[in-house]
């Protein structure tokens, strides 16, 4: 029985090792193709990795460059925006706004407050975990001193204030939900229905702030008013 178990474990180890070796060369091969200026072949492999949620900032930047070279503005803006979300690189933001201005794309004017909020939101999980660890330590010290006959009201007050600040941080540092229109014509409607009036018809690459969702319709902010677009016609970011 032990021999059979060892065989199963060995088989699993070989399988995992084989899969790891099968995945690793994919990115290496794609980078090699990119270095050799075989951009369309590299893009096909990068797309496979993106579909498997194995994207890295460097890969997204290369995808954006390839898509821009191919004239696929919407795809290029999507990859570059995802790169900006991961890195907070100001140069990427400037490039996004430059391309948006050239192609008259809406939604790329991010103010300083929103940029700061996005950067803070990326660091928030680490700060929150540190604060929770400190709360745990404070509660442990409070319990110890209480057993020694000392009052622990100050300690508990510190924990209460910290938890309140964490709650406020979770609320205010939620990233703004955004969506980008896919390539092709997008019908912006004044209601969540195919029978609603069409506000405007736009091309791909526009960036929207998501306000909510109703069935298959995404509620967005469009030029100072609420509007609706089909969920299948936008990328959630």
N, C-alpha and C positions, 0 to 999 in steps of 0.2 A: 504493500500500500504506500509506503514511504517512497519507494522507487518510482511509482506512478505519479505521485505528487511532485517529485523532483523533476520528472520529465515534463509535466505540465508547466511548472515554473520556468524551466529552461526554454520551453517553446514560446511562452509569453515574452520572455526577455529577448529572444531572437526576433520575434515579431515586432516588438517595440523598437528595437534597434534598427530593423529593416525600414520601418515606417519613418523613423527619424532621419535615416540616411536618404530616404526617398524624398522627404520634404526639404531638407537643407539645401541640396543642389539647385532647387528651383529658383530661389532668390539669387544664388550665386550665378546660375546660368543667365537669368534675366539681367543682372548687372553686367555680365560679360557681353551680352548682346547690346546693351545700352552703350558700353564703352566702345564696341565695334561699330557704333552708329547704325545698328540694325533695330531701329526704333519700333517698328510695328511688331516685330517678333517679341521684343522685350515687353511691349505694352500688353501683349496677350498673356504673358506669364505674370506680369504685375497684376493684371485684372483677376487672374485666378487666385492669387494670394490675397487680394482685397476681398474677394468673395468669401474666402476662408477666415476673414478677419485677422490677417497676419500682416497688416500694413504697418510700416514704420514711417516716421517723418521724411526720411531721405527718399523712400520709395514713392510717397505721395508727391514729393517735389518733382521727381523725375517723370512721374505720370502726367503732372500738370504741364511740364515742358513739352512732352511728346504730344499731348492733346492740343496744346496751343500751336505747335508746329504743323499739325494736321488740319488746323482750322476749326477744331471742335471747341468752341468758346465755352459752352455750358459745361462740358466735361472738365475742361481745364480749370474753370472757376471752382467747380465742386472739389477737385483734388487739392487745389491751392487753399481753399477755405478750410478743408479738413486738416491740411498741414498747419495752417495758422492756429486752428483750435488746439493742436497738440503742442505747438512750440511758442505761441504768442510772439512770433517773429514780426517785428514792425515792418520789415522790408516786404514780407508777404502781403501784409495788409495794404501797403502802399501800391503794390503791384495789382492787387484785386481792385482797388479803387481806380487805378489808371486804366485797366482793361474795361471796367464798368463804364467809365466816362467815355471811352472811345466807342463802345458799342451801345451806349445809352441804356445801360442796365440799372434798374432801381434797387435800392435797399443796402447799398454798400457804404453809406456815410455813417460809420461808427464813431460816436463821440468819445471823449477821453474817459468819462464816467463808465461807459459800457465796456471800454477796453480794460480799465482797471478792474471792473467787476469780473470780467472773464478770466483775467490773470489770477485774481484772488480765489476764484472758484476752483481753479486747478490745484492750488495749494491747500485748500480748505480741508480735504480729507485727512491729510497728515496733521494739521493743527488741531483738528477735532479729536483725533485719536490721542494726541499728546495730552489735551485737556481732560479727556476721559480718564487717562491713566493717572493724572494728577488728582482728579476727584477720588479715584479709588484709593490712592495713597492717603489723602486727607481723611477719608472715612475710616480707614484702618487706624490712623493716628487718633482720631476722635474716639473710636471704640476703646482703644487702649487707655487713653487718659480718663475716660468715663469710669473704667474699671478701677482706676487709681483714685477715684473720688473727685476728679476735676470736672468742671463744666465744659461742655463741648459746643456751646451755642455759637461761638465765633467760627469754629471749624465748619459747623453745619451751614452757617450763613455763607461762608465762602463757596461751599459746594452748591448751594441754592443759586447764588449769583452766577456761578460758572455755567450751570445747567441752563439758566435763562439766556445767557449770552450764546451758548451753543444752539439753543432753539432759534434765536433771532438770526444767527449765522446761517443755519440750514434754510431759513425762510428767504433771507435777502440775497444769498449767494447762489440761489438756484440759477443755472445757466438759462439764458433766453432761448426758447425753442424757436428754431429757424427751419426754413425749407427753401429749396431752390427749384426753379422750374426746369424740367427736363427738355432736351432738344425737341423742336417741333412747336406747333402752335398751342398756346395755353389760353383757354377761355376763362376770364375772370368774371364771375357772376355776382349778382347782388343778393343771392339767396342760395340755400343748399338744395337746389333742384335743377334738373335739366330744363325745366320750363321757366326758370327765372330769367331776368333780363341780363344781357351781356354788357358788362361795364367796359371791358377792353379785351382785345386779343393781342397777346405778346409772344415773343420768341423765347427760347430757352436761355437760362443763365440769370434770370432775375432772382433776387434774394428777398424772402418775405419773413416777417415775424409771425409765428403761429400764435393765434389767440385761443384756439380750441379746435374741436372736431365734432362733427355731427354726421353719423353714418360714414359714408364714403367721401364726405366733403370736409376739407380743411378750412377753418375760418382764419383769415389772414388780415393783416393791416396793409392796405394798399392806397397810397397817396392820401393819407389822412382820413380814410374811411374803412369800415369793415367790408370784407368781400369773401367770396368762397371759390375754391378751386378743387378739382377732382384730386383725390389722394393719389391715384395712379399716375398723375402727371407731374408730381413733384418728388424731390428727394428730401427726406427728413435729415436734418443736420444736427 
